[in-house]
Amino acid sequence: MNQFSWQRAVIKIGSALIAPDGNQCQAKFLLPIARFITASREAGKEVIVVSSGSVAAGRSKVRLNHPASIAEKQAMAAIGQMQMMANWQRFFDFPCAQVLLTADDLHDRTRYVNIKNTLRELLKHQALPVVNENDTVAVNELKVGDNDNLAAYTALVAEADTLIICSDIDGLYTADPRKDASATLIPEVESINDSIYALAGGAGSSVGTGGMRTKIEAADKCTQSGIQTVIVNGRSGHVFDALLEGHVSGTLFHATQSGNTARRLWLTHTLKTRGVIDVDEGARSAIEQKGASLLPSGIHGVSGRFRPGDAVEIRCQEQVIAKGLSLYSDTELNQIKGMKSQQIRDALGYDCSEVVVHRDDLVLLSRAI
């Protein structure tokens, strides 16, 4: 078993674990997972769930034509979504929060930032976010397509350090263990290449849509962004006891670089800045010395045209000190600059956030203009 540690994890649970009979939610495989989530939270860790199962849960409640229409499938998902959430909530004495996403939400800059802020606030208020694809409105061109990749996108937007994918086999094997008795488990993967993809087969379950290939795709997205990924057997309770002790009983995909390094490179080199925010020495000191977020009270100048979620340079006395993602537009900042955070709502009629650039979305720089 591999040693590993984490602080914020996304755990993906598929339909085969939630609705093993294909038509209703059950607790059969979920109790060990729920205990793991509760114990992890009690240890000060943060957990986000990506849950399949709404369509399977609603299947027995909707009389379908054959083949079922898109509207019928979406009705089935809408009914099943309530059952799936009720099934999760019964395991916990803290609130579960439903978060429904489409691919369009993840690709739209403003909505991406809003998703990130929502997840951040849910964790701050000790709720358990339960993420699922919004099958009630999504059509094919708006769908992520499988919850393995949805879990990877969720880990990215939530800035998690770990993705845990629960499968119905123990991890990645040298061959399909259901067909080849000589197949052996691969406990660790240092980097994902063509040979790793070649080991992935087709869909493994008649209930879910994600086979091993989608799990490798999810791991690939995450490890390149500094997020370690594990594939474990969600039907084996001892797996989650091992995880609590810092051991992976499955396959561990190592991150190819640290999350901080990946994020710094992305913010520093990939994102084009759309504007400049000029701050005073107090704000500079708070950002550089205390690792603080940028508040509107420290801003005295705004230039450029930018929208929420755009990258901006933060400058003090003509020197660029940082780069980050602004939660407000240039127009909004010109209205609230110099104000206390509690004055934002009075000035704008709403407040997206108490901060202008959150410390998690900010990287320090040191170069003179």
C-alpha positions as CSV (number, residue, x, y, z in Angstrom):
1,M,0.0,0.0,0.0
2,N,1.2,3.5,-0.9
3,Q,1.6,6.3,1.7
4,F,-0.2,9.5,0.9
5,S,-1.6,12.6,2.6
6,W,-4.1,15.2,1.6
7,Q,-6.1,18.2,2.8
8,R,-8.9,18.8,0.3
9,A,-10.3,15.8,-1.8
10,V,-12.9,15.3,-4.4
11,I,-14.3,11.8,-4.1
12,K,-16.2,10.4,-7.1
13,I,-18.9,7.7,-6.5
14,G,-20.5,6.1,-9.5
15,S,-24.0,4.7,-10.2
16,A,-22.9,1.1,-9.6
17,L,-22.2,2.0,-6.0
18,I,-25.2,4.2,-5.4
19,A,-27.8,2.3,-7.2
20,P,-26.3,-1.2,-7.7
21,D,-29.6,-2.7,-8.9
22,G,-29.9,0.1,-11.5
23,N,-33.3,1.6,-10.3
24,Q,-33.0,3.0,-6.8
25,C,-30.5,4.4,-4.3
26,Q,-29.2,2.0,-1.7
27,A,-26.8,2.2,1.3
28,K,-25.1,-1.1,0.6
29,F,-21.8,0.3,-0.5
30,L,-22.1,3.8,0.8
31,L,-21.8,3.3,4.6
32,P,-18.0,2.9,4.6
33,I,-17.7,5.9,2.3
34,A,-19.9,8.0,4.6
35,R,-17.8,7.0,7.6
36,F,-14.6,8.0,5.7
37,I,-16.1,11.4,4.8
38,T,-17.2,12.0,8.4
39,A,-13.9,10.9,9.9
40,S,-11.9,13.0,7.4
41,R,-13.9,16.1,8.2
42,E,-13.4,15.5,11.9
43,A,-9.7,15.4,11.2
44,G,-9.9,18.9,9.7
45,K,-9.9,17.8,6.1
46,E,-12.3,19.0,3.4
47,V,-14.3,16.7,1.1
48,I,-16.4,17.3,-2.0
49,V,-18.5,14.5,-3.4
50,V,-19.2,13.9,-7.1
51,S,-22.1,11.6,-7.2
52,S,-23.7,9.7,-10.0
53,G,-27.1,8.0,-9.6
54,S,-29.8,10.4,-10.3
55,V,-30.9,8.7,-13.5
56,A,-30.7,5.3,-12.0
57,A,-32.6,6.5,-8.9
58,G,-35.4,7.9,-11.1
59,R,-35.7,5.0,-13.5
60,S,-38.3,3.2,-11.4
61,K,-40.4,6.3,-11.0
62,V,-40.9,7.2,-14.7
63,R,-42.9,5.0,-17.1
64,L,-40.7,5.1,-20.2
65,N,-41.3,4.6,-23.9
66,H,-38.7,2.5,-25.7
67,P,-36.6,4.2,-26.7
68,A,-37.0,6.9,-24.1
69,S,-37.2,10.5,-25.3
70,I,-34.7,13.2,-24.1
71,A,-37.5,14.8,-22.1
72,E,-38.3,11.5,-20.4
73,K,-34.7,10.9,-19.5
74,Q,-34.5,14.4,-18.1
75,A,-37.6,13.9,-16.1
76,M,-36.1,10.7,-14.8
77,A,-33.0,12.6,-13.8
78,A,-35.0,15.4,-12.1
79,I,-37.0,12.9,-10.0
80,G,-33.9,10.8,-9.2
81,Q,-31.9,13.9,-8.2
82,M,-34.1,14.4,-5.1
83,Q,-33.8,10.8,-4.2
84,M,-30.1,10.8,-4.6
85,M,-29.6,13.9,-2.4
86,A,-32.0,12.5,0.3
87,N,-29.9,9.3,0.2
88,W,-26.7,11.2,0.9
89,Q,-28.2,13.4,3.6
90,R,-29.4,10.5,5.7
91,F,-25.8,9.5,6.4
92,F,-24.7,12.9,7.9
93,D,-25.7,15.3,10.7
94,F,-24.2,18.2,8.7
95,P,-25.9,19.7,5.6
96,C,-25.4,18.3,2.2
97,A,-25.5,20.9,-0.7
98,Q,-26.5,20.1,-4.2
99,V,-24.3,21.5,-7.0
100,L,-25.5,20.8,-10.6
101,L,-23.1,21.6,-13.4
102,T,-22.9,21.4,-17.2
103,A,-19.9,21.6,-19.4
104,D,-21.0,25.1,-20.5
105,D,-20.8,26.2,-16.8
106,L,-17.2,25.0,-16.6
107,H,-16.1,26.6,-19.9
108,D,-17.8,30.0,-19.2
109,R,-15.3,32.3,-17.3
110,T,-17.8,34.0,-15.1
111,R,-19.7,30.9,-14.2
112,Y,-16.4,29.1,-13.5
113,V,-15.5,31.7,-11.0
114,N,-19.0,31.6,-9.4
115,I,-18.7,27.8,-9.1
116,K,-15.4,28.2,-7.3
117,N,-16.7,30.8,-5.0
118,T,-19.8,28.7,-4.2
119,L,-17.7,25.6,-3.4
120,R,-15.4,27.7,-1.2
121,E,-18.3,29.1,0.8
122,L,-19.9,25.7,1.2
123,L,-16.7,24.3,2.6
124,K,-16.2,27.4,4.8
125,H,-19.7,26.8,6.3
126,Q,-19.0,23.0,6.9
127,A,-21.5,21.8,4.3
128,L,-20.7,18.7,2.1
129,P,-21.0,19.7,-1.6
130,V,-22.5,17.0,-3.7
131,V,-21.8,17.6,-7.4
132,N,-23.6,16.0,-10.3
133,E,-24.1,16.8,-14.0
134,N,-27.3,18.8,-14.6
135,D,-28.9,16.1,-16.7
136,T,-32.3,17.8,-16.4
137,V,-31.2,20.6,-18.8
138,A,-28.0,19.4,-20.5
139,V,-28.1,18.1,-24.0
140,N,-25.3,16.3,-25.6
141,E,-23.3,19.3,-26.7
142,L,-23.5,20.7,-23.1
143,K,-22.6,17.5,-21.3
144,V,-19.3,16.7,-19.8
145,G,-20.4,13.1,-20.6
146,D,-19.1,11.1,-17.6
147,N,-18.7,11.7,-14.0
148,D,-15.0,10.7,-13.9
149,N,-14.1,13.7,-16.0
150,L,-16.7,15.8,-14.2
151,A,-14.9,14.9,-10.9
152,A,-11.6,16.0,-12.5
153,Y,-13.0,19.3,-13.5
154,T,-14.5,19.7,-10.0
155,A,-11.1,19.0,-8.4
156,L,-9.6,21.7,-10.6
157,V,-12.2,24.3,-9.9
158,A,-12.2,23.5,-6.2
159,E,-8.4,23.6,-6.1
160,A,-8.3,20.2,-4.4
161,D,-5.0,18.4,-3.8
162,T,-6.5,14.9,-4.3
163,L,-9.0,13.1,-6.5
164,I,-10.4,9.8,-5.2
165,I,-12.2,7.7,-7.9
166,C,-14.2,4.8,-6.5
167,S,-14.4,1.9,-9.0
168,D,-15.8,-1.6,-8.9
169,I,-12.3,-3.1,-9.2
170,D,-9.2,-2.5,-7.1
171,G,-7.4,-0.1,-9.4
172,L,-5.5,-0.1,-12.7
173,Y,-4.4,-3.5,-13.8
174,T,-2.0,-4.8,-16.4
175,A,-5.1,-6.3,-18.1
176,D,-8.8,-6.6,-17.4
177,P,-8.9,-8.7,-14.2
178,R,-12.4,-9.8,-15.1
179,K,-11.2,-11.5,-18.2
180,D,-7.5,-12.3,-17.6
181,A,-6.6,-14.2,-14.4
182,S,-3.0,-13.3,-14.8
183,A,-3.7,-9.5,-14.5
184,T,-1.8,-7.8,-11.7
185,L,-2.6,-4.5,-9.9
186,I,-0.4,-1.5,-10.7
187,P,0.1,0.2,-7.3
188,E,1.7,3.4,-8.5
189,V,1.9,5.4,-11.7
190,E,4.6,8.1,-11.9
191,S,3.3,9.6,-15.2
192,I,0.5,8.9,-17.6
193,N,1.6,8.1,-21.1
194,D,0.3,6.1,-24.1
195,S,1.2,2.8,-22.5
196,I,-1.0,3.7,-19.5
197,Y,-3.9,4.6,-21.8
198,A,-3.4,1.3,-23.7
199,L,-4.3,-0.5,-20.4
200,A,-7.7,1.1,-20.3
201,G,-10.6,-0.8,-21.6
202,G,-14.2,0.1,-22.4
203,A,-17.1,0.9,-20.1
204,G,-17.0,-1.5,-17.1
205,S,-20.5,-1.2,-15.8
206,S,-24.0,-1.6,-17.3
207,V,-25.2,1.2,-14.9
208,G,-22.5,3.8,-15.2
209,T,-21.0,5.3,-18.3
210,G,-17.3,5.6,-17.2
211,G,-14.9,2.7,-17.9
212,M,-11.2,2.7,-17.0
213,R,-10.3,5.0,-19.9
214,T,-12.4,7.9,-18.5
215,K,-10.7,7.3,-15.1
216,I,-7.3,7.6,-16.8
217,E,-8.4,10.7,-18.6
218,A,-9.5,12.2,-15.2
219,A,-6.2,11.3,-13.6
220,D,-4.3,12.8,-16.5
221,K,-6.1,16.1,-16.2
222,C,-5.5,16.2,-12.4
223,T,-1.9,15.0,-12.2
224,Q,-0.8,17.6,-14.7
225,S,-2.3,20.3,-12.5
226,G,-0.7,19.1,-9.3
227,I,-3.6,16.9,-8.0
228,Q,-2.7,13.4,-7.0
229,T,-5.3,10.8,-8.1
230,V,-6.2,7.4,-6.7
231,I,-8.4,4.7,-8.0
232,V,-9.8,2.3,-5.4
233,N,-12.5,-0.3,-5.1
234,G,-15.6,1.4,-3.7
235,R,-17.1,-1.9,-2.8
236,S,-14.4,-2.8,-0.2
237,G,-14.9,-1.1,3.1
238,H,-11.3,-1.7,4.2
239,V,-10.1,0.6,1.4
240,F,-11.5,3.6,3.2
241,D,-10.1,2.5,6.6
242,A,-6.7,2.4,4.8
243,L,-7.2,5.8,3.3
244,L,-7.9,7.2,6.8
245,E,-4.5,5.8,7.9
246,G,-2.8,7.4,4.9
247,H,-2.5,4.3,2.8
248,V,-3.8,3.7,-0.8
249,S,-5.1,0.2,-1.3
250,G,-5.4,0.7,-5.1
251,T,-3.6,2.7,-7.7
252,L,-1.9,6.0,-6.9
253,F,-1.2,8.4,-9.8
254,H,1.4,10.9,-8.6
255,A,1.1,14.5,-9.5
256,T,3.7,15.5,-12.0
257,Q,4.3,18.8,-10.2
258,S,3.1,20.5,-7.1
259,G,-0.3,22.2,-7.1
260,N,1.3,25.5,-6.2
261,T,3.8,25.1,-9.0
262,A,1.1,24.3,-11.6
263,R,-1.1,27.1,-10.4
264,R,1.7,29.6,-10.3
265,L,2.8,28.7,-13.9
266,W,-0.8,29.0,-15.0
267,L,-1.4,32.4,-13.4
268,T,2.0,33.8,-14.3
269,H,2.5,32.6,-17.9
270,T,-0.8,31.4,-19.4
271,L,-3.4,34.0,-18.4
272,K,-3.3,37.3,-20.2
273,T,-3.9,40.2,-18.0
274,R,-6.8,42.5,-18.9
275,G,-6.2,45.4,-16.5
276,V,-4.2,46.9,-13.6
277,I,-5.2,47.5,-10.0
278,D,-3.1,50.1,-8.2
279,V,-2.9,49.5,-4.4
280,D,-1.4,51.4,-1.4
281,E,1.5,50.3,0.8
282,G,-0.9,48.8,3.4
283,A,-2.4,46.4,0.8
284,R,1.1,45.6,-0.6
285,S,2.3,44.7,2.9
286,A,-0.8,42.5,3.6
287,I,-0.4,40.7,0.3
288,E,3.4,40.2,0.4
289,Q,4.0,39.7,4.1
290,K,0.8,38.2,5.4
291,G,-0.5,36.2,2.4
292,A,-3.7,38.2,2.5
293,S,-6.4,38.7,-0.1
294,L,-6.8,42.0,-1.8
295,L,-9.6,44.1,-0.3
296,P,-11.3,47.1,-1.9
297,S,-10.0,49.4,0.9
298,G,-6.5,49.1,-0.4
299,I,-7.3,50.1,-4.0
300,H,-6.8,53.6,-5.3
301,G,-6.7,53.1,-9.0
302,V,-8.1,50.8,-11.7
303,S,-7.2,50.8,-15.4
304,G,-8.1,48.5,-18.4
305,R,-11.4,46.8,-19.3
306,F,-12.0,43.5,-17.6
307,R,-14.8,41.2,-16.3
308,P,-15.1,39.1,-13.2
309,G,-12.7,36.1,-13.6
310,D,-10.2,38.0,-15.7
311,A,-6.6,38.2,-14.8
312,V,-5.2,41.5,-13.6
313,E,-1.9,42.9,-12.5
314,I,-1.7,44.3,-9.0
315,R,0.7,47.3,-8.8
316,C,2.1,49.5,-6.1
317,Q,4.1,52.6,-6.9
318,E,4.6,51.6,-10.5
319,Q,5.9,48.1,-9.6
320,V,3.9,44.9,-10.4
321,I,3.8,43.0,-7.1
322,A,1.2,40.3,-8.0
323,K,-1.1,38.8,-10.6
324,G,-4.5,37.3,-9.9
325,L,-8.1,36.8,-10.8
326,S,-10.5,39.7,-10.1
327,L,-13.9,38.9,-8.7
328,Y,-15.2,42.2,-9.9
329,S,-15.2,44.1,-13.2
330,D,-13.3,47.4,-13.8
331,T,-16.6,49.3,-13.7
332,E,-17.5,47.7,-10.3
333,L,-14.0,48.4,-8.9
334,N,-14.1,52.0,-9.8
335,Q,-17.3,52.3,-7.7
336,I,-16.0,50.4,-4.6
337,K,-12.2,51.3,-4.6
338,G,-11.1,52.6,-1.2
339,M,-14.3,51.3,0.5
340,K,-14.6,48.8,3.4
341,S,-15.8,45.4,2.4
342,Q,-19.1,45.9,4.3
343,Q,-19.8,49.0,2.1
344,I,-19.8,47.0,-1.2
345,R,-23.5,46.1,-1.0
346,D,-24.5,49.7,-0.4
347,A,-22.4,50.9,-3.4
348,L,-23.3,48.2,-5.9
349,G,-26.6,46.9,-4.6
350,Y,-25.0,43.4,-4.3
351,D,-21.7,41.9,-3.2
352,C,-20.1,39.0,-5.1
353,S,-17.4,38.7,-2.4
354,E,-15.8,40.6,0.5
355,V,-12.5,40.5,-1.4
356,V,-11.4,41.7,-4.8
357,V,-8.8,39.1,-5.5
358,H,-8.8,36.0,-3.2
359,R,-5.4,34.8,-1.9
360,D,-6.0,31.4,-3.6
361,D,-6.2,33.2,-6.9
362,L,-3.1,35.4,-6.5
363,V,0.5,34.8,-7.2
364,L,3.3,37.1,-6.1
365,L,5.6,38.6,-8.7
366,S,8.7,40.8,-8.5
367,R,9.5,42.8,-11.6
368,A,9.6,46.6,-12.2
369,I,7.7,48.2,-15.0
